[in-house]
Amino acid sequence: MALGFLNSDNDQTDNIIDDDFVELDAEMTETDQKVIIRAETLQEFNDVENVQEHLRNNHIVWVNIQPLKNKDMADLKRAVKRLKKTVKSIEGDMAGVDEEWIVTCPEYAQIARSSEKVEQ
């Protein structure tokens, strides 16, 4: 039996070396950090930089894409592609809500989609 020493009556506890154990400080830290949720509008392609900055600062960002969609669909596609790269680099999440809005979030948040179960 591999763990037969657990059942034996021999007192071999003298062989245990106390230096193998490390005491960890489990003190809880109090934080008053609040989650910041921003709403941004893409009027032109360069507005995507504001959204990226907020994502890098761990903000959840709702992005209104309607003005850029009405103005230039090619710029909208470039902006969405750029946002996808940023979200991927920060290990965040991104989803289209409807025809006018996209929601992006950093790694600490997850977007629950209607077809998926939320991980606990």
Biopython code that builds the backbone (N, CA, C, O; Angstrom):
import numpy as np
from Bio.PDB.StructureBuilder import StructureBuilder

atoms = [
    (1, "MET", "N", (0.851, -1.177, 0.000)),
    (1, "MET", "CA", (0.000, 0.000, 0.000)),
    (1, "MET", "C", (0.892, 1.233, 0.000)),
    (1, "MET", "O", (1.810, 1.328, 0.814)),
    (2, "ALA", "N", (0.646, 2.147, -0.869)),
    (2, "ALA", "CA", (1.505, 3.312, -1.032)),
    (2, "ALA", "C", (1.455, 4.242, 0.170)),
    (2, "ALA", "O", (2.472, 4.840, 0.521)),
    (3, "LEU", "N", (0.311, 4.376, 0.804)),
    (3, "LEU", "CA", (0.173, 5.268, 1.952)),
    (3, "LEU", "C", (0.035, 4.474, 3.247)),
    (3, "LEU", "O", (-0.667, 4.889, 4.168)),
    (4, "GLY", "N", (0.697, 3.357, 3.306)),
    (4, "GLY", "CA", (0.610, 2.479, 4.467)),
    (4, "GLY", "C", (1.125, 3.123, 5.734)),
    (4, "GLY", "O", (0.696, 2.745, 6.824)),
    (5, "PHE", "N", (2.025, 4.080, 5.632)),
    (5, "PHE", "CA", (2.561, 4.736, 6.817)),
    (5, "PHE", "C", (1.495, 5.500, 7.587)),
    (5, "PHE", "O", (1.683, 5.797, 8.767)),
    (6, "LEU", "N", (0.375, 5.826, 6.938)),
    (6, "LEU", "CA", (-0.696, 6.535, 7.632)),
    (6, "LEU", "C", (-1.396, 5.636, 8.634)),
    (6, "LEU", "O", (-1.908, 6.101, 9.652)),
    (7, "ASN", "N", (-1.412, 4.339, 8.336)),
    (7, "ASN", "CA", (-2.106, 3.386, 9.194)),
    (7, "ASN", "C", (-1.194, 2.749, 10.232)),
    (7, "ASN", "O", (-1.680, 2.066, 11.134)),
    (8, "SER", "N", (0.101, 2.952, 10.131)),
    (8, "SER", "CA", (1.022, 2.285, 11.052)),
    (8, "SER", "C", (1.032, 2.987, 12.397)),
    (8, "SER", "O", (0.724, 4.173, 12.508)),
    (9, "ASP", "N", (1.395, 2.224, 13.407)),
    (9, "ASP", "CA", (1.458, 2.757, 14.758)),
    (9, "ASP", "C", (2.842, 3.312, 15.076)),
    (9, "ASP", "O", (3.063, 3.835, 16.168)),
    (10, "ASN", "N", (3.766, 3.204, 14.141)),
    (10, "ASN", "CA", (5.114, 3.703, 14.381)),
    (10, "ASN", "C", (5.099, 5.215, 14.420)),
    (10, "ASN", "O", (4.503, 5.853, 13.552)),
    (11, "ASP", "N", (5.735, 5.786, 15.398)),
    (11, "ASP", "CA", (5.820, 7.240, 15.514)),
    (11, "ASP", "C", (7.062, 7.715, 14.787)),
    (11, "ASP", "O", (8.146, 7.752, 15.369)),
    (12, "GLN", "N", (6.920, 8.072, 13.547)),
    (12, "GLN", "CA", (8.047, 8.566, 12.772)),
    (12, "GLN", "C", (7.869, 10.041, 12.454)),
    (12, "GLN", "O", (8.370, 10.526, 11.439)),
    (13, "THR", "N", (7.164, 10.750, 13.306)),
    (13, "THR", "CA", (6.936, 12.176, 13.074)),
    (13, "THR", "C", (8.186, 12.996, 13.295)),
    (13, "THR", "O", (8.222, 14.171, 12.930)),
    (14, "ASP", "N", (9.223, 12.399, 13.891)),
    (14, "ASP", "CA", (10.475, 13.117, 14.116)),
    (14, "ASP", "C", (11.166, 13.438, 12.797)),
    (14, "ASP", "O", (11.996, 14.346, 12.745)),
    (15, "ASN", "N", (10.838, 12.707, 11.727)),
    (15, "ASN", "CA", (11.493, 12.914, 10.439)),
    (15, "ASN", "C", (10.907, 14.077, 9.650)),
    (15, "ASN", "O", (11.452, 14.447, 8.611)),
    (16, "ILE", "N", (9.821, 14.654, 10.116)),
    (16, "ILE", "CA", (9.199, 15.771, 9.414)),
    (16, "ILE", "C", (10.010, 17.025, 9.685)),
    (16, "ILE", "O", (10.306, 17.341, 10.837)),
    (17, "ILE", "N", (10.357, 17.715, 8.665)),
    (17, "ILE", "CA", (11.159, 18.932, 8.794)),
    (17, "ILE", "C", (10.222, 20.127, 8.736)),
    (17, "ILE", "O", (9.484, 20.299, 7.766)),
    (18, "ASP", "N", (10.251, 20.946, 9.770)),
    (18, "ASP", "CA", (9.358, 22.101, 9.838)),
    (18, "ASP", "C", (9.696, 23.175, 8.808)),
    (18, "ASP", "O", (8.849, 24.011, 8.494)),
    (19, "ASP", "N", (10.887, 23.168, 8.289)),
    (19, "ASP", "CA", (11.295, 24.186, 7.323)),
    (19, "ASP", "C", (10.590, 24.039, 5.982)),
    (19, "ASP", "O", (10.665, 24.943, 5.150)),
    (20, "ASP", "N", (9.913, 22.928, 5.757)),
    (20, "ASP", "CA", (9.227, 22.703, 4.490)),
    (20, "ASP", "C", (7.902, 23.441, 4.414)),
    (20, "ASP", "O", (7.284, 23.494, 3.351)),
    (21, "PHE", "N", (7.463, 24.002, 5.510)),
    (21, "PHE", "CA", (6.182, 24.679, 5.538)),
    (21, "PHE", "C", (6.387, 26.181, 5.530)),
    (21, "PHE", "O", (7.267, 26.702, 6.215)),
    (22, "VAL", "N", (5.570, 26.874, 4.751)),
    (22, "VAL", "CA", (5.645, 28.322, 4.654)),
    (22, "VAL", "C", (4.323, 28.898, 5.123)),
    (22, "VAL", "O", (3.260, 28.478, 4.667)),
    (23, "GLU", "N", (4.387, 29.844, 6.022)),
    (23, "GLU", "CA", (3.179, 30.490, 6.503)),
    (23, "GLU", "C", (2.854, 31.658, 5.587)),
    (23, "GLU", "O", (3.704, 32.513, 5.341)),
    (24, "LEU", "N", (1.638, 31.697, 5.087)),
    (24, "LEU", "CA", (1.209, 32.753, 4.190)),
    (24, "LEU", "C", (0.373, 33.769, 4.932)),
    (24, "LEU", "O", (-0.431, 33.422, 5.797)),
    (25, "ASP", "N", (0.568, 34.999, 4.594)),
    (25, "ASP", "CA", (-0.237, 36.055, 5.186)),
    (25, "ASP", "C", (-1.527, 36.154, 4.395)),
    (25, "ASP", "O", (-1.515, 36.564, 3.234)),
    (26, "ALA", "N", (-2.634, 35.782, 5.009)),
    (26, "ALA", "CA", (-3.926, 35.755, 4.323)),
    (26, "ALA", "C", (-4.757, 36.973, 4.668)),
    (26, "ALA", "O", (-5.985, 36.902, 4.722)),
    (27, "GLU", "N", (-4.097, 38.074, 4.898)),
    (27, "GLU", "CA", (-4.811, 39.297, 5.253)),
    (27, "GLU", "C", (-5.617, 39.801, 4.063)),
    (27, "GLU", "O", (-5.100, 39.914, 2.951)),
    (28, "MET", "N", (-6.864, 40.098, 4.303)),
    (28, "MET", "CA", (-7.745, 40.606, 3.255)),
    (28, "MET", "C", (-7.474, 42.094, 3.056)),
    (28, "MET", "O", (-7.323, 42.848, 4.017)),
    (29, "THR", "N", (-7.419, 42.489, 1.823)),
    (29, "THR", "CA", (-7.246, 43.908, 1.536)),
    (29, "THR", "C", (-8.588, 44.494, 1.164)),
    (29, "THR", "O", (-9.369, 43.887, 0.432)),
    (30, "GLU", "N", (-8.838, 45.662, 1.668)),
    (30, "GLU", "CA", (-10.101, 46.329, 1.381)),
    (30, "GLU", "C", (-9.914, 47.258, 0.196)),
    (30, "GLU", "O", (-8.999, 48.081, 0.175)),
    (31, "THR", "N", (-10.786, 47.119, -0.786)),
    (31, "THR", "CA", (-10.716, 48.010, -1.933)),
    (31, "THR", "C", (-12.083, 48.626, -2.160)),
    (31, "THR", "O", (-13.120, 47.976, -2.024)),
    (32, "ASP", "N", (-12.048, 49.868, -2.502)),
    (32, "ASP", "CA", (-13.279, 50.585, -2.807)),
    (32, "ASP", "C", (-13.363, 50.879, -4.300)),
    (32, "ASP", "O", (-13.906, 51.906, -4.705)),
    (33, "GLN", "N", (-12.829, 49.984, -5.108)),
    (33, "GLN", "CA", (-12.844, 50.201, -6.538)),
    (33, "GLN", "C", (-14.228, 49.932, -7.083)),
    (33, "GLN", "O", (-14.868, 48.935, -6.748)),
    (34, "LYS", "N", (-14.673, 50.834, -7.924)),
    (34, "LYS", "CA", (-15.956, 50.668, -8.580)),
    (34, "LYS", "C", (-15.710, 50.367, -10.054)),
    (34, "LYS", "O", (-14.702, 50.774, -10.631)),
    (35, "VAL", "N", (-16.639, 49.656, -10.635)),
    (35, "VAL", "CA", (-16.570, 49.362, -12.064)),
    (35, "VAL", "C", (-17.052, 50.596, -12.817)),
    (35, "VAL", "O", (-18.103, 51.159, -12.512)),
    (36, "ILE", "N", (-16.271, 50.998, -13.795)),
    (36, "ILE", "CA", (-16.638, 52.163, -14.594)),
    (36, "ILE", "C", (-17.183, 51.679, -15.929)),
    (36, "ILE", "O", (-16.553, 50.882, -16.625)),
    (37, "ILE", "N", (-18.355, 52.173, -16.267)),
    (37, "ILE", "CA", (-18.994, 51.854, -17.545)),
    (37, "ILE", "C", (-19.104, 53.152, -18.337)),
    (37, "ILE", "O", (-19.677, 54.136, -17.869)),
    (38, "ARG", "N", (-18.551, 53.136, -19.536)),
    (38, "ARG", "CA", (-18.534, 54.325, -20.384)),
    (38, "ARG", "C", (-19.446, 54.112, -21.592)),
    (38, "ARG", "O", (-19.701, 52.981, -22.003)),
    (39, "ALA", "N", (-19.919, 55.193, -22.135)),
    (39, "ALA", "CA", (-20.649, 55.170, -23.409)),
    (39, "ALA", "C", (-19.905, 56.086, -24.367)),
    (39, "ALA", "O", (-19.697, 57.264, -24.076)),
    (40, "GLU", "N", (-19.510, 55.546, -25.499)),
    (40, "GLU", "CA", (-18.782, 56.309, -26.509)),
    (40, "GLU", "C", (-19.513, 56.185, -27.842)),
    (40, "GLU", "O", (-20.228, 55.214, -28.088)),
    (41, "THR", "N", (-19.320, 57.176, -28.685)),
    (41, "THR", "CA", (-19.921, 57.175, -30.017)),
    (41, "THR", "C", (-18.822, 57.258, -31.059)),
    (41, "THR", "O", (-17.908, 58.076, -30.955)),
    (42, "LEU", "N", (-18.921, 56.400, -32.066)),
    (42, "LEU", "CA", (-17.975, 56.447, -33.174)),
    (42, "LEU", "C", (-18.541, 57.355, -34.260)),
    (42, "LEU", "O", (-19.356, 56.926, -35.077)),
    (43, "GLN", "N", (-18.105, 58.605, -34.263)),
    (43, "GLN", "CA", (-18.482, 59.551, -35.308)),
    (43, "GLN", "C", (-17.591, 59.365, -36.533)),
    (43, "GLN", "O", (-18.028, 59.513, -37.674)),
    (44, "GLU", "N", (-16.308, 59.029, -36.255)),
    (44, "GLU", "CA", (-15.333, 58.776, -37.323)),
    (44, "GLU", "C", (-14.375, 57.698, -36.852)),
    (44, "GLU", "O", (-14.400, 57.302, -35.686)),
    (45, "PHE", "N", (-13.540, 57.228, -37.747)),
    (45, "PHE", "CA", (-12.647, 56.109, -37.451)),
    (45, "PHE", "C", (-11.730, 56.399, -36.262)),
    (45, "PHE", "O", (-11.500, 55.513, -35.439)),
    (46, "ASN", "N", (-11.213, 57.599, -36.157)),
    (46, "ASN", "CA", (-10.263, 57.941, -35.090)),
    (46, "ASN", "C", (-10.879, 57.898, -33.697)),
    (46, "ASN", "O", (-10.145, 57.853, -32.709)),
    (47, "ASP", "N", (-12.198, 57.909, -33.591)),
    (47, "ASP", "CA", (-12.862, 57.820, -32.289)),
    (47, "ASP", "C", (-12.638, 56.472, -31.613)),
    (47, "ASP", "O", (-12.860, 56.333, -30.410)),
    (48, "VAL", "N", (-12.201, 55.485, -32.383)),
    (48, "VAL", "CA", (-11.952, 54.156, -31.821)),
    (48, "VAL", "C", (-10.804, 54.213, -30.809)),
    (48, "VAL", "O", (-10.730, 53.367, -29.918)),
    (49, "GLU", "N", (-9.910, 55.196, -30.933)),
    (49, "GLU", "CA", (-8.789, 55.325, -29.994)),
    (49, "GLU", "C", (-9.287, 55.618, -28.576)),
    (49, "GLU", "O", (-8.701, 55.132, -27.609)),
    (50, "ASN", "N", (-10.359, 56.405, -28.437)),
    (50, "ASN", "CA", (-10.932, 56.678, -27.117)),
    (50, "ASN", "C", (-11.453, 55.403, -26.482)),
    (50, "ASN", "O", (-11.250, 55.165, -25.291)),
    (51, "VAL", "N", (-12.116, 54.593, -27.269)),
    (51, "VAL", "CA", (-12.654, 53.329, -26.768)),
    (51, "VAL", "C", (-11.512, 52.416, -26.333)),
    (51, "VAL", "O", (-11.586, 51.787, -25.277)),
    (52, "GLN", "N", (-10.471, 52.342, -27.133)),
    (52, "GLN", "CA", (-9.324, 51.509, -26.795)),
    (52, "GLN", "C", (-8.677, 51.963, -25.484)),
    (52, "GLN", "O", (-8.303, 51.134, -24.654)),
    (53, "GLU", "N", (-8.550, 53.253, -25.304)),
    (53, "GLU", "CA", (-7.951, 53.788, -24.077)),
    (53, "GLU", "C", (-8.781, 53.410, -22.849)),
    (53, "GLU", "O", (-8.231, 53.026, -21.817)),
    (54, "HIS", "N", (-10.095, 53.520, -22.964)),
    (54, "HIS", "CA", (-10.962, 53.142, -21.849)),
    (54, "HIS", "C", (-10.848, 51.643, -21.544)),
    (54, "HIS", "O", (-10.837, 51.248, -20.378)),
    (55, "LEU", "N", (-10.766, 50.824, -22.570)),
    (55, "LEU", "CA", (-10.606, 49.384, -22.360)),
    (55, "LEU", "C", (-9.296, 49.076, -21.653)),
    (55, "LEU", "O", (-9.257, 48.241, -20.749)),
    (56, "ARG", "N", (-8.231, 49.741, -22.056)),
    (56, "ARG", "CA", (-6.927, 49.533, -21.414)),
    (56, "ARG", "C", (-6.943, 49.986, -19.954)),
    (56, "ARG", "O", (-6.139, 49.516, -19.149)),
    (57, "ASN", "N", (-7.851, 50.896, -19.611)),
    (57, "ASN", "CA", (-7.999, 51.360, -18.239)),
    (57, "ASN", "C", (-9.041, 50.555, -17.469)),
    (57, "ASN", "O", (-9.512, 50.981, -16.414)),
    (58, "ASN", "N", (-9.396, 49.386, -18.007)),
    (58, "ASN", "CA", (-10.332, 48.445, -17.372)),
    (58, "ASN", "C", (-11.754, 48.976, -17.237)),
    (58, "ASN", "O", (-12.443, 48.657, -16.269)),
    (59, "HIS", "N", (-12.193, 49.771, -18.185)),
    (59, "HIS", "CA", (-13.568, 50.252, -18.202)),
    (59, "HIS", "C", (-14.387, 49.391, -19.159)),
    (59, "HIS", "O", (-13.881, 48.929, -20.181)),
    (60, "ILE", "N", (-15.644, 49.183, -18.820)),
    (60, "ILE", "CA", (-16.584, 48.570, -19.753)),
    (60, "ILE", "C", (-17.097, 49.692, -20.643)),
    (60, "ILE", "O", (-17.449, 50.765, -20.151)),
    (61, "VAL", "N", (-17.140, 49.451, -21.949)),
    (61, "VAL", "CA", (-17.510, 50.523, -22.880)),
    (61, "VAL", "C", (-18.642, 50.072, -23.790)),
    (61, "VAL", "O", (-18.547, 49.062, -24.488)),
    (62, "TRP", "N", (-19.715, 50.852, -23.760)),
    (62, "TRP", "CA", (-20.802, 50.706, -24.731)),
    (62, "TRP", "C", (-20.469, 51.638, -25.882)),
    (62, "TRP", "O", (-20.216, 52.824, -25.671)),
    (63, "VAL", "N", (-20.467, 51.110, -27.100)),
    (63, "VAL", "CA", (-20.057, 51.889, -28.262)),
    (63, "VAL", "C", (-21.241, 52.028, -29.226)),
    (63, "VAL", "O", (-21.778, 51.039, -29.725)),
    (64, "ASN", "N", (-21.627, 53.270, -29.470)),
    (64, "ASN", "CA", (-22.670, 53.555, -30.456)),
    (64, "ASN", "C", (-21.995, 53.647, -31.825)),
    (64, "ASN", "O", (-21.210, 54.562, -32.073)),
    (65, "ILE", "N", (-22.299, 52.703, -32.706)),
    (65, "ILE", "CA", (-21.648, 52.649, -34.012)),
    (65, "ILE", "C", (-22.510, 53.237, -35.131)),
    (65, "ILE", "O", (-22.061, 53.327, -36.274)),
    (66, "GLN", "N", (-23.727, 53.633, -34.814)),
    (66, "GLN", "CA", (-24.674, 54.098, -35.828)),
    (66, "GLN", "C", (-24.156, 55.279, -36.660)),
    (66, "GLN", "O", (-24.268, 55.231, -37.885)),
    (67, "PRO", "N", (-23.592, 56.343, -36.055)),
    (67, "PRO", "CA", (-23.119, 57.467, -36.879)),
    (67, "PRO", "C", (-22.055, 57.070, -37.896)),
    (67, "PRO", "O", (-22.099, 57.517, -39.042)),
    (68, "LEU", "N", (-21.092, 56.230, -37.485)),
    (68, "LEU", "CA", (-20.051, 55.796, -38.417)),
    (68, "LEU", "C", (-20.611, 54.828, -39.450)),
    (68, "LEU", "O", (-20.160, 54.814, -40.596)),
    (69, "LYS", "N", (-21.579, 54.028, -39.061)),
    (69, "LYS", "CA", (-22.217, 53.098, -39.996)),
    (69, "LYS", "C", (-22.929, 53.868, -41.100)),
    (69, "LYS", "O", (-22.864, 53.488, -42.269)),
    (70, "ASN", "N", (-23.602, 54.943, -40.732)),
    (70, "ASN", "CA", (-24.304, 55.761, -41.719)),
    (70, "ASN", "C", (-23.346, 56.559, -42.605)),
    (70, "ASN", "O", (-23.668, 56.886, -43.748)),
    (71, "LYS", "N", (-22.178, 56.863, -42.068)),
    (71, "LYS", "CA", (-21.208, 57.698, -42.776)),
    (71, "LYS", "C", (-20.327, 56.886, -43.727)),
    (71, "LYS", "O", (-20.221, 57.212, -44.909)),
    (72, "ASP", "N", (-19.687, 55.811, -43.199)),
    (72, "ASP", "CA", (-18.725, 55.047, -44.000)),
    (72, "ASP", "C", (-18.609, 53.626, -43.459)),
    (72, "ASP", "O", (-18.003, 53.400, -42.411)),
    (73, "MET", "N", (-19.184, 52.685, -44.167)),
    (73, "MET", "CA", (-19.200, 51.294, -43.732)),
    (73, "MET", "C", (-17.791, 50.689, -43.705)),
    (73, "MET", "O", (-17.505, 49.846, -42.855)),
    (74, "ALA", "N", (-16.911, 51.103, -44.616)),
    (74, "ALA", "CA", (-15.543, 50.583, -44.632)),
    (74, "ALA", "C", (-14.793, 51.010, -43.366)),
    (74, "ALA", "O", (-14.065, 50.210, -42.779)),
    (75, "ASP", "N", (-14.968, 52.261, -42.946)),
    (75, "ASP", "CA", (-14.343, 52.724, -41.710)),
    (75, "ASP", "C", (-14.912, 52.003, -40.497)),
    (75, "ASP", "O", (-14.183, 51.715, -39.549)),
    (76, "LEU", "N", (-16.199, 51.712, -40.519)),
    (76, "LEU", "CA", (-16.810, 50.975, -39.424)),
    (76, "LEU", "C", (-16.191, 49.584, -39.304)),
    (76, "LEU", "O", (-15.879, 49.138, -38.200)),
    (77, "LYS", "N", (-16.013, 48.909, -40.417)),
    (77, "LYS", "CA", (-15.416, 47.574, -40.391)),
    (77, "LYS", "C", (-13.983, 47.635, -39.862)),
    (77, "LYS", "O", (-13.569, 46.781, -39.078)),
    (78, "ARG", "N", (-13.233, 48.643, -40.290)),
    (78, "ARG", "CA", (-11.860, 48.822, -39.781)),
    (78, "ARG", "C", (-11.864, 49.089, -38.279)),
    (78, "ARG", "O", (-11.026, 48.559, -37.549)),
    (79, "ALA", "N", (-12.808, 49.910, -37.817)),
    (79, "ALA", "CA", (-12.897, 50.243, -36.394)),
    (79, "ALA", "C", (-13.238, 49.005, -35.562)),
    (79, "ALA", "O", (-12.647, 48.778, -34.506)),
    (80, "VAL", "N", (-14.180, 48.218, -36.037)),
    (80, "VAL", "CA", (-14.574, 47.002, -35.313)),
    (80, "VAL", "C", (-13.416, 46.010, -35.287)),
    (80, "VAL", "O", (-13.173, 45.372, -34.263)),
    (81, "LYS", "N", (-12.705, 45.876, -36.394)),
    (81, "LYS", "CA", (-11.548, 44.982, -36.451)),
    (81, "LYS", "C", (-10.474, 45.437, -35.458)),
    (81, "LYS", "O", (-9.852, 44.612, -34.789)),
    (82, "ARG", "N", (-10.266, 46.727, -35.367)),
    (82, "ARG", "CA", (-9.278, 47.283, -34.434)),
    (82, "ARG", "C", (-9.714, 47.044, -32.980)),
    (82, "ARG", "O", (-8.889, 46.726, -32.124)),
    (83, "LEU", "N", (-10.998, 47.199, -32.714)),
    (83, "LEU", "CA", (-11.508, 46.930, -31.371)),
    (83, "LEU", "C", (-11.365, 45.451, -31.015)),
    (83, "LEU", "O", (-11.029, 45.110, -29.880)),
    (84, "LYS", "N", (-11.619, 44.581, -31.980)),
    (84, "LYS", "CA", (-11.473, 43.144, -31.728)),
    (84, "LYS", "C", (-10.041, 42.807, -31.326)),
    (84, "LYS", "O", (-9.821, 42.013, -30.412)),
    (85, "LYS", "N", (-9.062, 43.413, -32.011)),
    (85, "LYS", "CA", (-7.653, 43.166, -31.688)),
    (85, "LYS", "C", (-7.324, 43.656, -30.282)),
    (85, "LYS", "O", (-6.608, 42.987, -29.536)),
    (86, "THR", "N", (-7.849, 44.824, -29.924)),
    (86, "THR", "CA", (-7.598, 45.367, -28.592)),
    (86, "THR", "C", (-8.219, 44.487, -27.524)),
    (86, "THR", "O", (-7.583, 44.187, -26.514)),
    (87, "VAL", "N", (-9.456, 44.072, -27.741)),
    (87, "VAL", "CA", (-10.149, 43.207, -26.779)),
    (87, "VAL", "C", (-9.400, 41.891, -26.628)),
    (87, "VAL", "O", (-9.263, 41.380, -25.516)),
    (88, "LYS", "N", (-8.922, 41.345, -27.721)),
    (88, "LYS", "CA", (-8.177, 40.091, -27.661)),
    (88, "LYS", "C", (-6.871, 40.273, -26.890)),
    (88, "LYS", "O", (-6.492, 39.403, -26.106)),
    (89, "SER", "N", (-6.181, 41.390, -27.101)),
    (89, "SER", "CA", (-4.903, 41.613, -26.439)),
    (89, "SER", "C", (-5.051, 41.798, -24.931)),
    (89, "SER", "O", (-4.133, 41.465, -24.181)),
    (90, "ILE", "N", (-6.179, 42.319, -24.474)),
    (90, "ILE", "CA", (-6.397, 42.484, -23.034)),
    (90, "ILE", "C", (-7.203, 41.332, -22.452)),
    (90, "ILE", "O", (-7.582, 41.358, -21.281)),
    (91, "GLU", "N", (-7.464, 40.312, -23.281)),
    (91, "GLU", "CA", (-8.226, 39.119, -22.892)),
    (91, "GLU", "C", (-9.624, 39.486, -22.395)),
    (91, "GLU", "O", (-10.118, 38.935, -21.411)),
    (92, "GLY", "N", (-10.243, 40.423, -23.098)),
    (92, "GLY", "CA", (-11.580, 40.868, -22.747)),
    (92, "GLY", "C", (-12.644, 40.183, -23.571)),
    (92, "GLY", "O", (-12.445, 39.077, -24.074)),
    (93, "ASP", "N", (-13.782, 40.851, -23.706)),
    (93, "ASP", "CA", (-14.911, 40.291, -24.442)),
    (93, "ASP", "C", (-15.601, 41.423, -25.196)),
    (93, "ASP", "O", (-15.523, 42.587, -24.804)),
    (94, "MET", "N", (-16.270, 41.067, -26.269)),
    (94, "MET", "CA", (-16.941, 42.050, -27.119)),
    (94, "MET", "C", (-18.142, 41.384, -27.772)),
    (94, "MET", "O", (-18.073, 40.228, -28.190)),
    (95, "ALA", "N", (-19.250, 42.129, -27.855)),
    (95, "ALA", "CA", (-20.444, 41.575, -28.493)),
    (95, "ALA", "C", (-21.290, 42.702, -29.067)),
    (95, "ALA", "O", (-21.340, 43.806, -28.524)),
    (96, "GLY", "N", (-21.949, 42.399, -30.171)),
    (96, "GLY", "CA", (-22.918, 43.319, -30.730)),
    (96, "GLY", "C", (-24.236, 43.167, -29.992)),
    (96, "GLY", "O", (-24.716, 42.055, -29.777)),
    (97, "VAL", "N", (-24.813, 44.292, -29.609)),
    (97, "VAL", "CA", (-26.067, 44.249, -28.873)),
    (97, "VAL", "C", (-27.240, 44.351, -29.833)),
    (97, "VAL", "O", (-28.208, 43.599, -29.726)),
    (98, "ASP", "N", (-27.149, 45.280, -30.765)),
    (98, "ASP", "CA", (-28.143, 45.403, -31.831)),
    (98, "ASP", "C", (-27.457, 46.073, -33.018)),
    (98, "ASP", "O", (-26.230, 46.041, -33.115)),
    (99, "GLU", "N", (-28.204, 46.660, -33.897)),
    (99, "GLU", "CA", (-27.632, 47.288, -35.088)),
    (99, "GLU", "C", (-26.850, 48.565, -34.772)),
    (99, "GLU", "O", (-26.074, 49.036, -35.603)),
    (100, "GLU", "N", (-27.050, 49.122, -33.583)),
    (100, "GLU", "CA", (-26.438, 50.406, -33.251)),
    (100, "GLU", "C", (-25.380, 50.340, -32.160)),
    (100, "GLU", "O", (-24.586, 51.273, -32.037)),
    (101, "TRP", "N", (-25.336, 49.284, -31.370)),
    (101, "TRP", "CA", (-24.470, 49.246, -30.202)),
    (101, "TRP", "C", (-23.592, 47.999, -30.148)),
    (101, "TRP", "O", (-24.002, 46.904, -30.534)),
    (102, "ILE", "N", (-22.364, 48.205, -29.652)),
    (102, "ILE", "CA", (-21.423, 47.132, -29.334)),
    (102, "ILE", "C", (-21.024, 47.339, -27.879)),
    (102, "ILE", "O", (-20.835, 48.476, -27.447)),
    (103, "VAL", "N", (-20.895, 46.273, -27.131)),
    (103, "VAL", "CA", (-20.386, 46.377, -25.768)),
    (103, "VAL", "C", (-19.032, 45.671, -25.708)),
    (103, "VAL", "O", (-18.867, 44.563, -26.220)),
    (104, "THR", "N", (-18.065, 46.339, -25.070)),
    (104, "THR", "CA", (-16.729, 45.780, -24.913)),
    (104, "THR", "C", (-16.377, 45.811, -23.433)),
    (104, "THR", "O", (-16.779, 46.720, -22.707)),
    (105, "CYS", "N", (-15.626, 44.813, -22.998)),
    (105, "CYS", "CA", (-15.242, 44.789, -21.584)),
    (105, "CYS", "C", (-13.859, 44.171, -21.421)),
    (105, "CYS", "O", (-13.431, 43.366, -22.250)),
    (106, "PRO", "N", (-13.164, 44.546, -20.359)),
    (106, "PRO", "CA", (-11.851, 43.968, -20.071)),
    (106, "PRO", "C", (-11.970, 42.563, -19.497)),
    (106, "PRO", "O", (-13.067, 42.013, -19.402)),
    (107, "GLU", "N", (-10.837, 41.988, -19.118)),
    (107, "GLU", "CA", (-10.803, 40.577, -18.728)),
    (107, "GLU", "C", (-11.617, 40.231, -17.492)),
    (107, "GLU", "O", (-12.056, 39.088, -17.365)),
    (108, "TYR", "N", (-11.835, 41.152, -16.591)),
    (108, "TYR", "CA", (-12.544, 40.809, -15.358)),
    (108, "TYR", "C", (-14.045, 40.627, -15.564)),
    (108, "TYR", "O", (-14.738, 40.168, -14.657)),
    (109, "ALA", "N", (-14.552, 40.980, -16.737)),
    (109, "ALA", "CA", (-15.984, 40.859, -17.011)),
    (109, "ALA", "C", (-16.208, 39.894, -18.176)),
    (109, "ALA", "O", (-15.334, 39.697, -19.020)),
    (110, "GLN", "N", (-17.385, 39.308, -18.199)),
    (110, "GLN", "CA", (-17.764, 38.388, -19.271)),
    (110, "GLN", "C", (-19.145, 38.774, -19.761)),
    (110, "GLN", "O", (-20.034, 39.062, -18.960)),
    (111, "ILE", "N", (-19.329, 38.781, -21.066)),
    (111, "ILE", "CA", (-20.627, 39.087, -21.651)),
    (111, "ILE", "C", (-21.409, 37.788, -21.764)),
    (111, "ILE", "O", (-20.962, 36.838, -22.406)),
    (112, "ALA", "N", (-22.573, 37.752, -21.139)),
    (112, "ALA", "CA", (-23.421, 36.567, -21.200)),
    (112, "ALA", "C", (-24.273, 36.665, -22.459)),
    (112, "ALA", "O", (-25.076, 37.585, -22.617)),
    (113, "ARG", "N", (-24.085, 35.723, -23.326)),
    (113, "ARG", "CA", (-24.875, 35.672, -24.553)),
    (113, "ARG", "C", (-26.084, 34.767, -24.319)),
    (113, "ARG", "O", (-26.030, 33.849, -23.500)),
    (114, "SER", "N", (-27.148, 35.023, -25.025)),
    (114, "SER", "CA", (-28.388, 34.284, -24.793)),
    (114, "SER", "C", (-28.246, 32.792, -25.080)),
    (114, "SER", "O", (-28.991, 31.986, -24.523)),
    (115, "SER", "N", (-27.308, 32.416, -25.935)),
    (115, "SER", "CA", (-27.159, 31.003, -26.288)),
    (115, "SER", "C", (-26.150, 30.287, -25.390)),
    (115, "SER", "O", (-25.961, 29.079, -25.534)),
    (116, "GLU", "N", (-25.496, 31.000, -24.467)),
    (116, "GLU", "CA", (-24.485, 30.400, -23.609)),
    (116, "GLU", "C", (-24.917, 30.432, -22.149)),
    (116, "GLU", "O", (-25.714, 31.276, -21.737)),
    (117, "LYS", "N", (-24.378, 29.501, -21.382)),
    (117, "LYS", "CA", (-24.564, 29.530, -19.941)),
    (117, "LYS", "C", (-23.410, 30.330, -19.348)),
    (117, "LYS", "O", (-22.269, 30.204, -19.793)),
    (118, "VAL", "N", (-23.701, 31.142, -18.358)),
    (118, "VAL", "CA", (-22.683, 31.952, -17.721)),
    (118, "VAL", "C", (-21.851, 31.069, -16.801)),
    (118, "VAL", "O", (-22.396, 30.277, -16.032)),
    (119, "GLU", "N", (-20.495, 31.208, -16.884)),
    (119, "GLU", "CA", (-19.609, 30.461, -16.008)),
    (119, "GLU", "C", (-19.661, 31.072, -14.623)),
    (119, "GLU", "O", (-19.600, 32.292, -14.470)),
    (120, "GLN", "N", (-19.773, 30.235, -13.631)),
    (120, "GLN", "CA", (-19.822, 30.709, -12.238)),
    (120, "GLN", "C", (-18.436, 30.895, -11.695)),
    (120, "GLN", "O", (-18.273, 31.288, -10.540)),
]
sb = StructureBuilder()
sb.init_structure("model")
sb.init_model(0)
sb.init_chain("A")
sb.init_seg("    ")
for serial, (resi, resn, name, xyz) in enumerate(atoms, 1):
    if name == "N":
        sb.init_residue(resn, " ", resi, " ")
    sb.init_atom(name, np.array(xyz, "f"), 0.0, 1.0, " ", f" {name:<3s}", serial, name[0])
structure = sb.get_structure()
